[in-house]
């Protein structure tokens, strides 16, 4: 019996389960280790590039048949993962996900860092300031604006599109750990190739502005939920 067949049997025997899709082997290894250590079940880690799968309707259908055993999903979550998909491709991606993978009664939840913020204590301001200063770039991944566009899209007319915004803060006594979060926000080094001088300037700014005065780093987060066949408000 193949691994895929065993997964299909396991899913059919369970009322609820979670599939985690990630491209990086290292990330999936962390998930599997945590599953073993904390006895988390039933979770099925899957390896794949969601942008290639979900942007291609035929690939989406194959994913449903081969990886999900033909069973559609109640909830599909893009938790800080739409960063890896250009904003102009969000709509066809979600359309395929809704049409192919989501149950007739289900929801899609997306969350991203807000694209605009005037507060200098926020990750949004930090990103826009340094990406703009060094590369002439500003965050164009605006989930709130995307939600407004979805509400005007006839393909999503049967669904309800809701949004909300919340704020979280982060601070640790370990400066290296604080900077690791900053670099993650700036998408270093995958997107912006900061020079050593630029990295020093950013590091000094964070050290003086946040670490020395022990000020938390804030993040404004936009949440979007697409409900289909659901009458009440649940996720937001």
Secondary structure, DSSP 8 states (H G I E B T S, - for coil): --HHHHHHHHHHT-S--EEEEES-HHHHHHHHHHHHHHT--SEEEEE--HHHHHTSHHHHHHHHHHTSTT--EEEEEEES-GGGS-GGGHHHHHHHIIIIIEEEEEEEEEEEE-S----TTBHHHHHHHHHHHHHS------HHHHHHHHHT-GGGTTSEEEEEEEEEEE--S-HHHHHHHHHHHTTTTTT----HHHHHHHHHHHIIIIITTT--EEEEEEEEEEEES--S----
